[in-house]
Amino acid sequence: MSKEKTRTILIFSCVVMIIVFIGLYNMHSEYLSWDYSNHSTAILGTALHIFEFLFIRIAPVCFIVLIIRILFTFKK
């Protein structure tokens, strides 16, 4: 794979992470106020909570690694 294509994919991945962060921030954990007596709502709320919990903890490390990889693609 060429360096430019790799760099484009890495930059696109960073942009997607930022968009997901903005989306989670704008959501303000609305699922916490849902009525969990309905099973479908409980499953969806739990899934959203797990996704948010893991994403907020793993994404910053991945973002830093992606930035470093982007910088390495500029090296000759």
N, C-alpha and C positions, 0 to 999 in steps of 0.2 A: 504494500500500500504506500502511496506517495506521502511525503511529509505534509503537503498542503491538504490532502484529503483527511489525514489523521488529525491535523490541527483543526480543520473544520468540524469534524465529529466531536472533538474535545470541547471546542467552544460551544457547539450546539448543546452538549451535555450540561455545561455550566449554565447556559441560559434556561434550560428546562428546570434545573434545580432551583434557580432564582424564581422562576414562575411558580413552582410548587410552593416555595417558601411564602411568596406573596399570597397565594391562594389560601394556605393554612392560616396565615396571619389574619386575613380578611374574614375567615370563617369564625374566628374567636371561639373555637371549641363549642359550637352551638349544640353538638350532640350531647353535651353534659346536661342540658335542660330537657332532653326528650323523655317521654314516658316509656320506661323500659318494661312495662307490664305486657306490651305487645311483643311477641317473639321476633318478628321480622325487624322491628325497630331496635330491639336489644342486640341482635346479631350485627346489624349495620353499624350501630353506635359503637359496639365493641371493636369491630373491624377498623372503623375510622380512628378510634383511640389508639389501637395498636400501630396503625400506619403512622399516625402523627408522632407517637412516642419514639418509634424506631427511626423515622426520617429525621427528626430534629436532632437525634444523637449521632446518627451515622453520616448524614449529608455534609456537615461541615468538614469532616475528615476527608471525605471523597472530593469535596470541592477544592480543598487545599492540594490534594494529590493531582487533580485535574489541572490546576493552575501550574503546578510544577512541571507536569508533563507538557503543557503548552509551551512553557518557557524552554524546555529541552528541545522542542521541535525547531526553535529558532536558532539553536546552536549549530555551528558548522562543524 
